[in-house]
Amino acid sequence: MRFGPRSLSFRVVTYSSLWAIAALVVIATLISALYRDAEERGFRGLLTAHLYSVVTAVSVAEDGSLRGAPELYDLKFTQPDSGWYWAVEPLSPGLGGGFRSPSMTRPIPAPPVSDVPFDSEFQRRYETTGPGGERIDVLENDFILDAQNRIARFRVMGNRSELEQQISQFEWQIYTYLAVFGAGMIAINAVAILFGLRPLDQVRNALAQVREGTATKLDGRFPSEIEPLANETNALIENNRRILERARTQVGNLAHSLKTPVAVLLNEGRSMGGQKGGLIVEQAASMQEQVEHYLKRARIAAQRDSVVFRTPTRDIVDRLVRVFRKLNPAVTLDCRLPADDIVFAGEREDLEEILGNLLENAVKWAKSHVRVSLAAGEDGRESFEVLIEDDGPGIPPDRAREALRRGSRLDESKPGTGLGLAIVADLVREYGGTIALERAQLGGLRVAIVLRQAS
């Protein structure tokens, strides 16, 4: 199956893959956002819980100093510069003392209340930098400790950098896992799509068999979505077959109806003799040639694109070259054929007429050398090129088009009807090929013809 920008498989796989990638990116972003939100709420809740644990463990002694031994059961509060700290500071006059966690090796300044005010619950949150350079979140609250309304300020600090690192690690993991999952899903999706489109290959192969003449219709079981297409194609093939048979019948009837009148004219002309008889014979022969030519064109037009013929070229070229060598011993015929035989997508008689007319024309005008060569076209096995060159006078480029017109003769010094190149051009065009008249390396005319190869 061809796989490119114009391929249906490529488009379906590409669009489904882009949709899958976009969906996975959205899912990963949503999961990351939800995880961050949950971690943020858990982090704030943990700071609040630690704050109240410190508050419940602190009281005012009889001498007016703060006392207590908060135990938060987390070793991070005992490790120096860990990013997790707590501190208690007296605010009321006559209230002394104050202490902090073992992890807090030096005081951590707080922003002015004017910059970060307290809320309705006498709490405020802010971010600052810890002793170790880490980012820390601070939860601060003022509490009344006794009946004398003495107030102390409690602060609990958590390592924000540690939280961000944990979130980043989770995001990296989720994106990695989803990327692996997405790659596997895209691969499985591509395989499923290509497998699902395989019936189209089956249809293409069946059509190729019909085109090559090895089958008369699309055979096989097709999926329900493709079966109507196969049925309509079979109906079209059958309709073309009926048109072809009708065209062949009409061509045969026309040939039969014209054969007798033309033969009568030829016989009458020969029996009359003289100048008038010769004129009748000449015109009747020309009529017969024209009828045969156009009947052949009608036959080719009726058969083209309905049935593909297969004609190997090597034997035909070799036989024609041998014939013209015997008929023209003074002219050297050089034949160059590829190692692999090229198969012409047309009838044998038509290829013989094309090559025969070209060789006859080349030998007629050549001084001593004619070269015949066949080669595969630039598109590989889709077409092939026939080159026939001679060392004769050639044809001026500005008169090449005139030389292909029926009955046109550029040089009256040698006998001929002026139909050879025109017949070749008509046959080539009927088979969808091209013909070009150029200057040959040998000095004369170079005729380049491109025709279709049979698959």
Order of alpha helices (4+ residues) and beta strands (2+ residues): alpha-beta-beta-beta-beta-beta-beta-beta-alpha-alpha-alpha-alpha-beta-alpha-beta-beta-alpha-beta-beta-alpha-alpha-beta-beta
